[in-house]
Amino acid sequence: MKPTPELISLALAYLEADLASPPANRVLFTSNDQIPNKYKGYISSFGGSIVQMGVMPACMAFIANDDKKKIVDALFSIYCIKYGIAATGLKDHLTTNWQNWNTVGKKQFRNRISAIAVSFKLALRTFEIDESHND
């Protein structure tokens, strides 16, 4: 569950690409080039959710919430780039593969997505946070 320089670089690249997008197409950034404070909390609670619920239920719980889904979608985008996965989305990836993975495969996914989450949280810290935007 340790972040690596490569994962942090991938997370930074994801965030920089989002910031470079036109304001109407941005996923996490506001039109004033800041990240709402709530996303810091979401990424932190994702790690806790994995510990409490397990990786599959934590991912599904986040997918069910439109704002939190942005976080797991970002994490899964980084996962796909890092591990060369061509998937249509996290939910599809998990529902298609979860039953076929053995215990080692499930642990590997948990460890990989956890490391990406930690890397993403570190990368978030390099951008300006909008403390007033918590809705």
N, CA, C and O atoms as CSV, one atom per row, in Angstrom:
chain,resi,resn,atom,element,x,y,z
A,1,MET,N,N,0.824,-1.199,0.000
A,1,MET,CA,C,0.000,0.000,0.000
A,1,MET,C,C,0.865,1.259,0.000
A,1,MET,O,O,0.385,2.349,0.310
A,2,LYS,N,N,2.113,1.104,-0.341
A,2,LYS,CA,C,3.001,2.258,-0.376
A,2,LYS,C,C,2.922,2.943,-1.736
A,2,LYS,O,O,2.885,2.289,-2.778
A,3,PRO,N,N,2.896,4.265,-1.703
A,3,PRO,CA,C,2.934,4.984,-2.980
A,3,PRO,C,C,4.332,4.889,-3.576
A,3,PRO,O,O,5.326,4.811,-2.854
A,4,THR,N,N,4.389,4.897,-4.873
A,4,THR,CA,C,5.680,4.870,-5.556
A,4,THR,C,C,5.804,6.157,-6.378
A,4,THR,O,O,4.797,6.787,-6.700
A,5,PRO,N,N,7.016,6.539,-6.712
A,5,PRO,CA,C,7.177,7.726,-7.560
A,5,PRO,C,C,6.387,7.611,-8.864
A,5,PRO,O,O,5.820,8.596,-9.338
A,6,GLU,N,N,6.349,6.418,-9.436
A,6,GLU,CA,C,5.615,6.236,-10.688
A,6,GLU,C,C,4.112,6.476,-10.490
A,6,GLU,O,O,3.476,7.131,-11.316
A,7,LEU,N,N,3.548,5.951,-9.404
A,7,LEU,CA,C,2.120,6.154,-9.146
A,7,LEU,C,C,1.813,7.617,-8.858
A,7,LEU,O,O,0.790,8.139,-9.302
A,8,ILE,N,N,2.682,8.268,-8.126
A,8,ILE,CA,C,2.480,9.691,-7.842
A,8,ILE,C,C,2.543,10.483,-9.150
A,8,ILE,O,O,1.752,11.405,-9.353
A,9,SER,N,N,3.471,10.133,-10.032
A,9,SER,CA,C,3.576,10.806,-11.334
A,9,SER,C,C,2.317,10.592,-12.167
A,9,SER,O,O,1.837,11.521,-12.818
A,10,LEU,N,N,1.784,9.381,-12.151
A,10,LEU,CA,C,0.555,9.107,-12.894
A,10,LEU,C,C,-0.620,9.893,-12.316
A,10,LEU,O,O,-1.456,10.403,-13.062
A,11,ALA,N,N,-0.682,9.990,-10.990
A,11,ALA,CA,C,-1.748,10.764,-10.351
A,11,ALA,C,C,-1.614,12.247,-10.694
A,11,ALA,O,O,-2.607,12.911,-10.989
A,12,LEU,N,N,-0.393,12.760,-10.655
A,12,LEU,CA,C,-0.162,14.159,-11.036
A,12,LEU,C,C,-0.549,14.403,-12.486
A,12,LEU,O,O,-1.149,15.429,-12.807
A,13,ALA,N,N,-0.209,13.469,-13.358
A,13,ALA,CA,C,-0.554,13.612,-14.781
A,13,ALA,C,C,-2.069,13.624,-14.964
A,13,ALA,O,O,-2.591,14.396,-15.769
A,14,TYR,N,N,-2.778,12.770,-14.220
A,14,TYR,CA,C,-4.241,12.753,-14.303
A,14,TYR,C,C,-4.807,14.106,-13.874
A,14,TYR,O,O,-5.662,14.674,-14.554
A,15,LEU,N,N,-4.323,14.616,-12.742
A,15,LEU,CA,C,-4.830,15.886,-12.215
A,15,LEU,C,C,-4.464,17.055,-13.127
A,15,LEU,O,O,-5.279,17.954,-13.338
A,16,GLU,N,N,-3.255,17.049,-13.666
A,16,GLU,CA,C,-2.848,18.125,-14.574
A,16,GLU,C,C,-3.677,18.109,-15.856
A,16,GLU,O,O,-4.019,19.164,-16.390
A,17,ALA,N,N,-3.997,16.919,-16.345
A,17,ALA,CA,C,-4.849,16.819,-17.534
A,17,ALA,C,C,-6.252,17.332,-17.239
A,17,ALA,O,O,-6.870,17.984,-18.081
A,18,ASP,N,N,-6.752,17.038,-16.047
A,18,ASP,CA,C,-8.069,17.536,-15.660
A,18,ASP,C,C,-8.057,19.060,-15.569
A,18,ASP,O,O,-8.985,19.720,-16.037
A,19,LEU,N,N,-7.015,19.614,-14.971
A,19,LEU,CA,C,-6.888,21.065,-14.849
A,19,LEU,C,C,-6.763,21.727,-16.221
A,19,LEU,O,O,-7.277,22.827,-16.422
A,20,ALA,N,N,-6.095,21.077,-17.158
A,20,ALA,CA,C,-5.912,21.637,-18.499
A,20,ALA,C,C,-7.180,21.558,-19.347
A,20,ALA,O,O,-7.269,22.215,-20.384
A,21,SER,N,N,-8.146,20.773,-18.926
A,21,SER,CA,C,-9.406,20.644,-19.667
A,21,SER,C,C,-10.203,21.940,-19.585
A,21,SER,O,O,-10.029,22.712,-18.643
A,22,PRO,N,N,-11.072,22.186,-20.557
A,22,PRO,CA,C,-11.966,23.339,-20.440
A,22,PRO,C,C,-12.805,23.208,-19.164
A,22,PRO,O,O,-13.184,22.099,-18.788
A,23,PRO,N,N,-13.097,24.325,-18.499
A,23,PRO,CA,C,-13.818,24.258,-17.222
A,23,PRO,C,C,-15.091,23.406,-17.250
A,23,PRO,O,O,-15.413,22.760,-16.253
A,24,ALA,N,N,-15.807,23.393,-18.350
A,24,ALA,CA,C,-17.051,22.616,-18.431
A,24,ALA,C,C,-16.791,21.112,-18.452
A,24,ALA,O,O,-17.689,20.328,-18.144
A,25,ASN,N,N,-15.573,20.697,-18.811
A,25,ASN,CA,C,-15.253,19.275,-18.922
A,25,ASN,C,C,-14.441,18.738,-17.750
A,25,ASN,O,O,-14.090,17.559,-17.734
A,26,ARG,N,N,-14.143,19.568,-16.788
A,26,ARG,CA,C,-13.310,19.137,-15.668
A,26,ARG,C,C,-14.060,18.166,-14.763
A,26,ARG,O,O,-15.274,18.262,-14.585
A,27,VAL,N,N,-13.309,17.240,-14.204
A,27,VAL,CA,C,-13.896,16.242,-13.321
A,27,VAL,C,C,-13.800,16.697,-11.864
A,27,VAL,O,O,-14.795,16.673,-11.139
A,28,LEU,N,N,-12.621,17.106,-11.440
A,28,LEU,CA,C,-12.404,17.465,-10.039
A,28,LEU,C,C,-12.204,18.962,-9.813
A,28,LEU,O,O,-12.609,19.483,-8.774
A,29,PHE,N,N,-11.602,19.644,-10.741
A,29,PHE,CA,C,-11.280,21.058,-10.552
A,29,PHE,C,C,-12.499,21.952,-10.794
A,29,PHE,O,O,-13.349,21.668,-11.639
A,30,THR,N,N,-12.552,23.031,-10.032
A,30,THR,CA,C,-13.590,24.040,-10.232
A,30,THR,C,C,-13.139,24.992,-11.338
A,30,THR,O,O,-12.010,24.902,-11.822
A,31,SER,N,N,-14.009,25.887,-11.726
A,31,SER,CA,C,-13.662,26.846,-12.778
A,31,SER,C,C,-12.576,27.828,-12.331
A,31,SER,O,O,-11.946,28.473,-13.168
A,32,ASN,N,N,-12.354,27.944,-11.022
A,32,ASN,CA,C,-11.280,28.826,-10.539
A,32,ASN,C,C,-9.979,28.055,-10.274
A,32,ASN,O,O,-9.131,28.499,-9.500
A,33,ASP,N,N,-9.836,26.894,-10.927
A,33,ASP,CA,C,-8.609,26.087,-10.895
A,33,ASP,C,C,-8.253,25.556,-9.514
A,33,ASP,O,O,-7.073,25.418,-9.189
A,34,GLN,N,N,-9.242,25.263,-8.710
A,34,GLN,CA,C,-9.027,24.692,-7.394
A,34,GLN,C,C,-9.786,23.370,-7.281
A,34,GLN,O,O,-10.712,23.092,-8.043
A,35,ILE,N,N,-9.366,22.574,-6.315
A,35,ILE,CA,C,-10.057,21.315,-6.036
A,35,ILE,C,C,-10.902,21.525,-4.785
A,35,ILE,O,O,-10.378,21.964,-3.761
A,36,PRO,N,N,-12.200,21.221,-4.846
A,36,PRO,CA,C,-13.033,21.361,-3.649
A,36,PRO,C,C,-12.497,20.504,-2.499
A,36,PRO,O,O,-12.056,19.374,-2.707
A,37,ASN,N,N,-12.539,21.044,-1.317
A,37,ASN,CA,C,-12.022,20.391,-0.127
A,37,ASN,C,C,-12.645,19.014,0.106
A,37,ASN,O,O,-11.996,18.128,0.661
A,38,LYS,N,N,-13.885,18.832,-0.311
A,38,LYS,CA,C,-14.577,17.565,-0.044
A,38,LYS,C,C,-13.847,16.376,-0.662
A,38,LYS,O,O,-13.947,15.265,-0.140
A,39,TYR,N,N,-13.118,16.576,-1.758
A,39,TYR,CA,C,-12.431,15.456,-2.392
A,39,TYR,C,C,-11.274,14.931,-1.546
A,39,TYR,O,O,-10.933,13.751,-1.626
A,40,LYS,N,N,-10.669,15.801,-0.736
A,40,LYS,CA,C,-9.654,15.324,0.212
A,40,LYS,C,C,-10.281,14.350,1.196
A,40,LYS,O,O,-9.697,13.315,1.517
A,41,GLY,N,N,-11.465,14.686,1.669
A,41,GLY,CA,C,-12.170,13.802,2.595
A,41,GLY,C,C,-12.606,12.507,1.934
A,41,GLY,O,O,-12.533,11.439,2.541
A,42,TYR,N,N,-13.056,12.599,0.703
A,42,TYR,CA,C,-13.495,11.399,-0.010
A,42,TYR,C,C,-12.348,10.411,-0.201
A,42,TYR,O,O,-12.518,9.210,0.009
A,43,ILE,N,N,-11.190,10.914,-0.597
A,43,ILE,CA,C,-10.069,10.006,-0.833
A,43,ILE,C,C,-9.616,9.383,0.487
A,43,ILE,O,O,-9.209,8.221,0.512
A,44,SER,N,N,-9.682,10.137,1.573
A,44,SER,CA,C,-9.325,9.585,2.883
A,44,SER,C,C,-10.329,8.528,3.326
A,44,SER,O,O,-9.951,7.475,3.840
A,45,SER,N,N,-11.602,8.817,3.124
A,45,SER,CA,C,-12.615,7.860,3.558
A,45,SER,C,C,-12.626,6.609,2.685
A,45,SER,O,O,-13.093,5.557,3.120
A,46,PHE,N,N,-12.116,6.713,1.456
A,46,PHE,CA,C,-12.035,5.529,0.603
A,46,PHE,C,C,-11.103,4.488,1.219
A,46,PHE,O,O,-11.420,3.299,1.242
A,47,GLY,N,N,-9.963,4.936,1.711
A,47,GLY,CA,C,-9.030,4.006,2.364
A,47,GLY,C,C,-9.652,3.355,3.584
A,47,GLY,O,O,-9.514,2.150,3.795
A,48,GLY,N,N,-10.339,4.159,4.390
A,48,GLY,CA,C,-11.019,3.608,5.561
A,48,GLY,C,C,-12.122,2.640,5.182
A,48,GLY,O,O,-12.347,1.640,5.864
A,49,SER,N,N,-12.804,2.941,4.099
A,49,SER,CA,C,-13.876,2.054,3.630
A,49,SER,C,C,-13.325,0.710,3.184
A,49,SER,O,O,-13.953,-0.325,3.407
A,50,ILE,N,N,-12.160,0.719,2.557
A,50,ILE,CA,C,-11.537,-0.539,2.145
A,50,ILE,C,C,-11.228,-1.390,3.372
A,50,ILE,O,O,-11.468,-2.597,3.375
A,51,VAL,N,N,-10.698,-0.758,4.407
A,51,VAL,CA,C,-10.369,-1.491,5.632
A,51,VAL,C,C,-11.641,-2.014,6.301
A,51,VAL,O,O,-11.680,-3.165,6.736
A,52,GLN,N,N,-12.662,-1.193,6.386
A,52,GLN,CA,C,-13.901,-1.561,7.067
A,52,GLN,C,C,-14.740,-2.571,6.287
A,52,GLN,O,O,-15.238,-3.540,6.861
A,53,MET,N,N,-14.897,-2.347,4.983
A,53,MET,CA,C,-15.854,-3.108,4.196
A,53,MET,C,C,-15.215,-4.120,3.246
A,53,MET,O,O,-15.847,-5.108,2.872
A,54,GLY,N,N,-13.987,-3.880,2.863
A,54,GLY,CA,C,-13.361,-4.657,1.806
A,54,GLY,C,C,-13.352,-3.828,0.532
A,54,GLY,O,O,-14.112,-2.869,0.404
A,55,VAL,N,N,-12.503,-4.193,-0.400
A,55,VAL,CA,C,-12.316,-3.359,-1.588
A,55,VAL,C,C,-13.531,-3.373,-2.514
A,55,VAL,O,O,-13.907,-2.325,-3.040
A,56,MET,N,N,-14.149,-4.524,-2.725
A,56,MET,CA,C,-15.298,-4.591,-3.633
A,56,MET,C,C,-16.472,-3.764,-3.103
A,56,MET,O,O,-16.984,-2.921,-3.839
A,57,PRO,N,N,-16.924,-3.969,-1.850
A,57,PRO,CA,C,-18.025,-3.141,-1.347
A,57,PRO,C,C,-17.680,-1.655,-1.268
A,57,PRO,O,O,-18.539,-0.807,-1.507
A,58,ALA,N,N,-16.425,-1.335,-0.932
A,58,ALA,CA,C,-16.021,0.078,-0.868
A,58,ALA,C,C,-16.122,0.726,-2.247
A,58,ALA,O,O,-16.631,1.839,-2.379
A,59,CYS,N,N,-15.647,0.041,-3.253
A,59,CYS,CA,C,-15.733,0.576,-4.619
A,59,CYS,C,C,-17.190,0.752,-5.038
A,59,CYS,O,O,-17.554,1.778,-5.613
A,60,MET,N,N,-18.014,-0.238,-4.753
A,60,MET,CA,C,-19.425,-0.159,-5.149
A,60,MET,C,C,-20.155,0.957,-4.403
A,60,MET,O,O,-21.014,1.626,-4.977
A,61,ALA,N,N,-19.820,1.159,-3.136
A,61,ALA,CA,C,-20.439,2.243,-2.360
A,61,ALA,C,C,-20.055,3.603,-2.944
A,61,ALA,O,O,-20.888,4.508,-3.013
A,62,PHE,N,N,-18.820,3.746,-3.357
A,62,PHE,CA,C,-18.380,5.011,-3.944
A,62,PHE,C,C,-18.977,5.216,-5.334
A,62,PHE,O,O,-19.296,6.343,-5.712
A,63,ILE,N,N,-19.126,4.145,-6.087
A,63,ILE,CA,C,-19.725,4.247,-7.415
A,63,ILE,C,C,-21.172,4.716,-7.315
A,63,ILE,O,O,-21.665,5.403,-8.209
A,64,ALA,N,N,-21.849,4.352,-6.241
A,64,ALA,CA,C,-23.262,4.698,-6.074
A,64,ALA,C,C,-23.492,6.183,-5.787
A,64,ALA,O,O,-24.619,6.663,-5.913
A,65,ASN,N,N,-22.451,6.914,-5.408
A,65,ASN,CA,C,-22.553,8.335,-5.097
A,65,ASN,C,C,-21.868,9.120,-6.218
A,65,ASN,O,O,-20.682,8.916,-6.479
A,66,ASP,N,N,-22.597,10.006,-6.873
A,66,ASP,CA,C,-22.056,10.703,-8.046
A,66,ASP,C,C,-20.755,11.458,-7.764
A,66,ASP,O,O,-19.834,11.416,-8.579
A,67,ASP,N,N,-20.668,12.142,-6.628
A,67,ASP,CA,C,-19.444,12.889,-6.310
A,67,ASP,C,C,-18.289,11.949,-5.969
A,67,ASP,O,O,-17.171,12.133,-6.450
A,68,LYS,N,N,-18.560,10.953,-5.147
A,68,LYS,CA,C,-17.509,10.006,-4.761
A,68,LYS,C,C,-17.076,9.143,-5.939
A,68,LYS,O,O,-15.939,8.672,-5.982
A,69,LYS,N,N,-17.962,8.938,-6.876
A,69,LYS,CA,C,-17.642,8.150,-8.070
A,69,LYS,C,C,-16.501,8.804,-8.850
A,69,LYS,O,O,-15.704,8.114,-9.485
A,70,LYS,N,N,-16.427,10.125,-8.799
A,70,LYS,CA,C,-15.347,10.826,-9.495
A,70,LYS,C,C,-13.981,10.387,-8.970
A,70,LYS,O,O,-13.017,10.284,-9.729
A,71,ILE,N,N,-13.913,10.132,-7.673
A,71,ILE,CA,C,-12.653,9.694,-7.061
A,71,ILE,C,C,-12.284,8.294,-7.535
A,71,ILE,O,O,-11.164,8.077,-7.996
A,72,VAL,N,N,-13.209,7.341,-7.427
A,72,VAL,CA,C,-12.859,5.974,-7.836
A,72,VAL,C,C,-12.653,5.876,-9.345
A,72,VAL,O,O,-11.863,5.054,-9.809
A,73,ASP,N,N,-13.354,6.701,-10.110
A,73,ASP,CA,C,-13.098,6.723,-11.558
A,73,ASP,C,C,-11.678,7.205,-11.850
A,73,ASP,O,O,-10.996,6.666,-12.721
A,74,ALA,N,N,-11.246,8.221,-11.116
A,74,ALA,CA,C,-9.872,8.720,-11.278
A,74,ALA,C,C,-8.862,7.639,-10.893
A,74,ALA,O,O,-7.886,7.408,-11.606
A,75,LEU,N,N,-9.103,6.984,-9.768
A,75,LEU,CA,C,-8.200,5.923,-9.316
A,75,LEU,C,C,-8.147,4.791,-10.334
A,75,LEU,O,O,-7.077,4.256,-10.624
A,76,PHE,N,N,-9.305,4.430,-10.873
A,76,PHE,CA,C,-9.346,3.335,-11.837
A,76,PHE,C,C,-8.688,3.730,-13.155
A,76,PHE,O,O,-8.087,2.885,-13.817
A,77,SER,N,N,-8.790,4.986,-13.543
A,77,SER,CA,C,-8.097,5.449,-14.748
A,77,SER,C,C,-6.590,5.275,-14.593
A,77,SER,O,O,-5.910,4.825,-15.514
A,78,ILE,N,N,-6.081,5.635,-13.429
A,78,ILE,CA,C,-4.654,5.476,-13.149
A,78,ILE,C,C,-4.286,3.989,-13.119
A,78,ILE,O,O,-3.246,3.593,-13.646
A,79,TYR,N,N,-5.136,3.178,-12.507
A,79,TYR,CA,C,-4.935,1.730,-12.450
A,79,TYR,C,C,-4.823,1.149,-13.867
A,79,TYR,O,O,-3.931,0.349,-14.150
A,80,CYS,N,N,-5.727,1.557,-14.739
A,80,CYS,CA,C,-5.727,1.049,-16.119
A,80,CYS,C,C,-4.452,1.434,-16.856
A,80,CYS,O,O,-3.895,0.626,-17.599
A,81,ILE,N,N,-3.992,2.656,-16.656
A,81,ILE,CA,C,-2.753,3.104,-17.309
A,81,ILE,C,C,-1.557,2.320,-16.771
A,81,ILE,O,O,-0.734,1.819,-17.537
A,82,LYS,N,N,-1.474,2.223,-15.466
A,82,LYS,CA,C,-0.331,1.556,-14.829
A,82,LYS,C,C,-0.251,0.077,-15.191
A,82,LYS,O,O,0.831,-0.438,-15.472
A,83,TYR,N,N,-1.392,-0.604,-15.186
A,83,TYR,CA,C,-1.379,-2.052,-15.354
A,83,TYR,C,C,-1.876,-2.511,-16.727
A,83,TYR,O,O,-2.106,-3.703,-16.934
A,84,GLY,N,N,-2.041,-1.579,-17.662
A,84,GLY,CA,C,-2.396,-1.932,-19.022
A,84,GLY,C,C,-3.746,-2.616,-19.159
A,84,GLY,O,O,-3.911,-3.530,-19.967
A,85,ILE,N,N,-4.696,-2.174,-18.376
A,85,ILE,CA,C,-6.045,-2.754,-18.400
A,85,ILE,C,C,-6.908,-1.941,-19.362
A,85,ILE,O,O,-6.950,-0.713,-19.284
A,86,ALA,N,N,-7.582,-2.622,-20.252
A,86,ALA,CA,C,-8.546,-1.962,-21.129
A,86,ALA,C,C,-9.931,-2.313,-20.601
A,86,ALA,O,O,-10.470,-3.377,-20.906
A,87,ALA,N,N,-10.497,-1.421,-19.816
A,87,ALA,CA,C,-11.802,-1.696,-19.213
A,87,ALA,C,C,-12.729,-0.512,-19.458
A,87,ALA,O,O,-12.283,0.620,-19.648
A,88,THR,N,N,-14.006,-0.793,-19.450
A,88,THR,CA,C,-14.982,0.263,-19.692
A,88,THR,C,C,-15.294,1.058,-18.436
A,88,THR,O,O,-15.829,2.162,-18.535
A,89,GLY,N,N,-14.986,0.546,-17.285
A,89,GLY,CA,C,-15.230,1.245,-16.039
A,89,GLY,C,C,-14.960,0.319,-14.870
A,89,GLY,O,O,-14.874,-0.898,-15.037
A,90,LEU,N,N,-14.827,0.896,-13.694
A,90,LEU,CA,C,-14.504,0.105,-12.507
A,90,LEU,C,C,-15.592,-0.916,-12.204
A,90,LEU,O,O,-15.301,-2.079,-11.928
A,91,LYS,N,N,-16.832,-0.482,-12.257
A,91,LYS,CA,C,-17.931,-1.406,-11.941
A,91,LYS,C,C,-17.920,-2.596,-12.896
A,91,LYS,O,O,-18.031,-3.741,-12.460
A,92,ASP,N,N,-17.788,-2.335,-14.180
A,92,ASP,CA,C,-17.738,-3.421,-15.157
A,92,ASP,C,C,-16.526,-4.326,-14.922
A,92,ASP,O,O,-16.626,-5.550,-15.006
A,93,HIS,N,N,-15.397,-3.712,-14.631
A,93,HIS,CA,C,-14.172,-4.478,-14.385
A,93,HIS,C,C,-14.354,-5.410,-13.187
A,93,HIS,O,O,-14.009,-6.590,-13.245
A,94,LEU,N,N,-14.899,-4.864,-12.108
A,94,LEU,CA,C,-15.070,-5.686,-10.908
A,94,LEU,C,C,-16.136,-6.764,-11.091
A,94,LEU,O,O,-15.922,-7.917,-10.715
A,95,THR,N,N,-17.270,-6.400,-11.660
A,95,THR,CA,C,-18.335,-7.394,-11.810
A,95,THR,C,C,-17.941,-8.490,-12.804
A,95,THR,O,O,-18.404,-9.624,-12.685
A,96,THR,N,N,-17.107,-8.169,-13.763
A,96,THR,CA,C,-16.651,-9.164,-14.729
A,96,THR,C,C,-15.572,-10.067,-14.149
A,96,THR,O,O,-15.569,-11.271,-14.404
A,97,ASN,N,N,-14.660,-9.501,-13.374
A,97,ASN,CA,C,-13.471,-10.248,-12.946
A,97,ASN,C,C,-13.489,-10.761,-11.509
A,97,ASN,O,O,-12.783,-11.722,-11.203
A,98,TRP,N,N,-14.256,-10.166,-10.638
A,98,TRP,CA,C,-14.159,-10.483,-9.203
A,98,TRP,C,C,-14.360,-11.978,-8.928
A,98,TRP,O,O,-13.589,-12.574,-8.177
A,99,GLN,N,N,-15.365,-12.572,-9.516
A,99,GLN,CA,C,-15.651,-13.987,-9.268
A,99,GLN,C,C,-14.562,-14.905,-9.813
A,99,GLN,O,O,-14.375,-16.018,-9.322
A,100,ASN,N,N,-13.851,-14.436,-10.820
A,100,ASN,CA,C,-12.802,-15.253,-11.429
A,100,ASN,C,C,-11.457,-15.135,-10.716
A,100,ASN,O,O,-10.594,-15.999,-10.865
A,101,TRP,N,N,-11.282,-14.065,-9.943
A,101,TRP,CA,C,-10.017,-13.882,-9.233
A,101,TRP,C,C,-9.968,-14.801,-8.024
A,101,TRP,O,O,-10.960,-14.974,-7.317
A,102,ASN,N,N,-8.810,-15.380,-7.799
A,102,ASN,CA,C,-8.618,-16.130,-6.560
A,102,ASN,C,C,-8.274,-15.136,-5.453
A,102,ASN,O,O,-8.249,-13.929,-5.691
A,103,THR,N,N,-8.013,-15.626,-4.267
A,103,THR,CA,C,-7.715,-14.750,-3.127
A,103,THR,C,C,-6.507,-13.860,-3.408
A,103,THR,O,O,-6.495,-12.687,-3.034
A,104,VAL,N,N,-5.509,-14.410,-4.058
A,104,VAL,CA,C,-4.303,-13.640,-4.374
A,104,VAL,C,C,-4.643,-12.497,-5.332
A,104,VAL,O,O,-4.161,-11.379,-5.147
A,105,GLY,N,N,-5.456,-12.758,-6.341
A,105,GLY,CA,C,-5.856,-11.730,-7.293
A,105,GLY,C,C,-6.651,-10.613,-6.638
A,105,GLY,O,O,-6.474,-9.440,-6.966
A,106,LYS,N,N,-7.529,-10.983,-5.711
A,106,LYS,CA,C,-8.324,-9.977,-4.995
A,106,LYS,C,C,-7.433,-9.123,-4.100
A,106,LYS,O,O,-7.604,-7.906,-4.030
A,107,LYS,N,N,-6.490,-9.752,-3.422
A,107,LYS,CA,C,-5.556,-8.995,-2.576
A,107,LYS,C,C,-4.663,-8.092,-3.421
A,107,LYS,O,O,-4.346,-6.968,-3.034
A,108,GLN,N,N,-4.267,-8.605,-4.576
A,108,GLN,CA,C,-3.432,-7.802,-5.463
A,108,GLN,C,C,-4.183,-6.553,-5.928
A,108,GLN,O,O,-3.618,-5.459,-5.948
A,109,PHE,N,N,-5.451,-6.714,-6.300
A,109,PHE,CA,C,-6.243,-5.558,-6.700
A,109,PHE,C,C,-6.380,-4.579,-5.538
A,109,PHE,O,O,-6.212,-3.373,-5.719
A,110,ARG,N,N,-6.684,-5.092,-4.344
A,110,ARG,CA,C,-6.817,-4.228,-3.161
A,110,ARG,C,C,-5.530,-3.456,-2.904
A,110,ARG,O,O,-5.568,-2.247,-2.675
A,111,ASN,N,N,-4.410,-4.132,-2.939
A,111,ASN,CA,C,-3.138,-3.465,-2.666
A,111,ASN,C,C,-2.802,-2.431,-3.734
A,111,ASN,O,O,-2.296,-1.352,-3.425
A,112,ARG,N,N,-3.082,-2.759,-4.977
A,112,ARG,CA,C,-2.790,-1.825,-6.064
A,112,ARG,C,C,-3.676,-0.581,-5.986
A,112,ARG,O,O,-3.180,0.540,-6.103
A,113,ILE,N,N,-4.971,-0.770,-5.791
A,113,ILE,CA,C,-5.880,0.384,-5.759
A,113,ILE,C,C,-5.629,1.216,-4.503
A,113,ILE,O,O,-5.804,2.435,-4.521
A,114,SER,N,N,-5.219,0.564,-3.414
A,114,SER,CA,C,-4.879,1.301,-2.187
A,114,SER,C,C,-3.635,2.156,-2.395
A,114,SER,O,O,-3.595,3.310,-1.968
A,115,ALA,N,N,-2.625,1.597,-3.045
A,115,ALA,CA,C,-1.396,2.360,-3.322
A,115,ALA,C,C,-1.693,3.538,-4.245
A,115,ALA,O,O,-1.130,4.621,-4.081
A,116,ILE,N,N,-2.572,3.324,-5.207
A,116,ILE,CA,C,-2.959,4.409,-6.106
A,116,ILE,C,C,-3.710,5.485,-5.334
A,116,ILE,O,O,-3.509,6.675,-5.579
A,117,ALA,N,N,-4.571,5.081,-4.404
A,117,ALA,CA,C,-5.324,6.053,-3.601
A,117,ALA,C,C,-4.390,6.912,-2.756
A,117,ALA,O,O,-4.576,8.125,-2.665
A,118,VAL,N,N,-3.391,6.294,-2.141
A,118,VAL,CA,C,-2.422,7.055,-1.344
A,118,VAL,C,C,-1.633,8.008,-2.250
A,118,VAL,O,O,-1.405,9.163,-1.890
A,119,SER,N,N,-1.228,7.532,-3.398
A,119,SER,CA,C,-0.495,8.376,-4.353
A,119,SER,C,C,-1.355,9.541,-4.823
A,119,SER,O,O,-0.874,10.665,-4.960
A,120,PHE,N,N,-2.627,9.264,-5.068
A,120,PHE,CA,C,-3.549,10.304,-5.512
A,120,PHE,C,C,-3.724,11.362,-4.423
A,120,PHE,O,O,-3.764,12.558,-4.709
A,121,LYS,N,N,-3.827,10.909,-3.176
A,121,LYS,CA,C,-3.975,11.859,-2.074
A,121,LYS,C,C,-2.737,12.754,-1.971
A,121,LYS,O,O,-2.858,13.957,-1.740
A,122,LEU,N,N,-1.565,12.176,-2.141
A,122,LEU,CA,C,-0.335,12.976,-2.117
A,122,LEU,C,C,-0.307,13.958,-3.286
A,122,LEU,O,O,0.092,15.111,-3.119
A,123,ALA,N,N,-0.724,13.513,-4.450
A,123,ALA,CA,C,-0.739,14.388,-5.623
A,123,ALA,C,C,-1.736,15.533,-5.449
A,123,ALA,O,O,-1.474,16.655,-5.883
A,124,LEU,N,N,-2.872,15.257,-4.819
A,124,LEU,CA,C,-3.873,16.310,-4.572
A,124,LEU,C,C,-3.280,17.482,-3.799
A,124,LEU,O,O,-3.657,18.635,-4.008
A,125,ARG,N,N,-2.356,17.174,-2.914
A,125,ARG,CA,C,-1.770,18.205,-2.051
A,125,ARG,C,C,-0.950,19.232,-2.819
A,125,ARG,O,O,-0.636,20.295,-2.283
A,126,THR,N,N,-0.601,18.935,-4.056
A,126,THR,CA,C,0.210,19.876,-4.831
A,126,THR,C,C,-0.637,20.921,-5.537
A,126,THR,O,O,-0.098,21.823,-6.180
A,127,PHE,N,N,-1.961,20.812,-5.425
A,127,PHE,CA,C,-2.867,21.757,-6.072
A,127,PHE,C,C,-3.597,22.574,-5.019
A,127,PHE,O,O,-3.713,22.169,-3.863
A,128,GLU,N,N,-4.080,23.715,-5.438
A,128,GLU,CA,C,-4.798,24.593,-4.519
A,128,GLU,C,C,-6.160,23.997,-4.179
A,128,GLU,O,O,-6.907,23.559,-5.053
A,129,ILE,N,N,-6.456,23.994,-2.888
A,129,ILE,CA,C,-7.722,23.441,-2.392
A,129,ILE,C,C,-8.674,24.589,-2.084
A,129,ILE,O,O,-8.297,25.573,-1.448
A,130,ASP,N,N,-9.895,24.449,-2.538
A,130,ASP,CA,C,-10.931,25.434,-2.265
A,130,ASP,C,C,-11.646,25.026,-0.984
A,130,ASP,O,O,-12.525,24.164,-0.995
A,131,GLU,N,N,-11.256,25.662,0.127
A,131,GLU,CA,C,-11.820,25.329,1.436
A,131,GLU,C,C,-13.283,25.743,1.558
A,131,GLU,O,O,-14.000,25.221,2.411
A,132,SER,N,N,-13.731,26.666,0.726
A,132,SER,CA,C,-15.112,27.160,0.826
A,132,SER,C,C,-16.090,26.310,0.024
A,132,SER,O,O,-17.301,26.507,0.123
A,133,HIS,N,N,-15.592,25.384,-0.755
A,133,HIS,CA,C,-16.426,24.605,-1.676
A,133,HIS,C,C,-16.628,23.203,-1.132
A,133,HIS,O,O,-15.996,22.260,-1.608
A,134,ASN,N,N,-17.499,23.052,-0.143
A,134,ASN,CA,C,-17.688,21.765,0.515
A,134,ASN,C,C,-19.072,21.177,0.313
A,134,ASN,O,O,-19.416,20.217,1.002
A,135,ASP,N,N,-19.870,21.693,-0.581
A,135,ASP,CA,C,-21.235,21.200,-0.729
A,135,ASP,C,C,-21.317,19.862,-1.401
A,135,ASP,O,O,-22.412,19.332,-1.588
